[in-house]
């Protein structure tokens, strides 16, 4: 059974980490929103992570290699409680 964990990413690497985790076979949820960016008298709407430096990964403790998440490109670390991932409710 899959449970959702929180992954803390490197600065501005949420999309990069999500892509690499998906390539490893993990189900990833990266909530995004649109924000207005202004630069040099230009305004543009860009997609931005809703929670800066965080994303969510579904992990099945019985068959997934969840420790590989910590060494994934763009990931700083998996939020854990002791030596096990900290799961969140849906």
N, C-alpha and C positions, 0 to 999 in steps of 0.2 A: 504494500500500500504506500502510495506516495504522500509525503508530508512536505510542507513548504518551509524552507530555511532562508535566512537573510545572509546575503553576501555583501561585504564591504569592499568596494572597488578602489583602485587607484584614482587619483584626481582626473576628472574628465575622461574616464575610460569605461564608462558604463556600457556603451554600445559595443566597444571592442571586447570586453569581458563577456557580454551576452552572446556575441557571435562565436567566440571560442568555446563557450560552454555548450552551445547548441551543437557545434561540430563534434563534441564529445558525447552527444546523445542525451544531454540533460534538457528537461523542459524548463524554460526560462520565462519569467514575467518581468518586464521592464516598463513600469507605468511612465507615460510621457504626457506632456502638455505643451501647448504652444505659448511662446512668450515673444514679446516685442523687443528686438535688439536695435539700438540706435548707434550709428557710427558715421562720422563725417557727413552729417546732414541726411543720411539715408536711414530709412526705417524698414525693417524686414521681420517677418514672422518666422521663427525657427522652432523646431521641435527640441524640447529640453526634458531631461529626466525630472519626474515629479519629486523624487527623493534624491537629492544630490549624493552621489557616491554609494547608493544602495540599489540592489536588485534582488529578486526572489528566485529561488531554484527549487524545483520539486525533486525530492530525493527518496528513494526506496532503500532503507537501511539494509535490507536482506540481499539485494543484488547489485546496487550501484557502488561504484568506487568513489565514494564521497570525499575521500581525502585528496583526490586529484584536483578538487576544486581549488584548494589553497595554492597549487602551483600553476594555475591557469593564467595565461597572459591577461593582464588588466585587472586581476583580482588581488586585493591586498590580503584578505583572509575571510574565512567563513565564521560567522558569529556562533560561538560555542558556549556551552555550559559544562565546564570541566573538559573532558576529552571527547564529548559527543556534540553534534550540532544542536543548536537551540531551535526547536520547531515552533511555528506560530499557527494560530487557528485561522481558518479560512475566513 
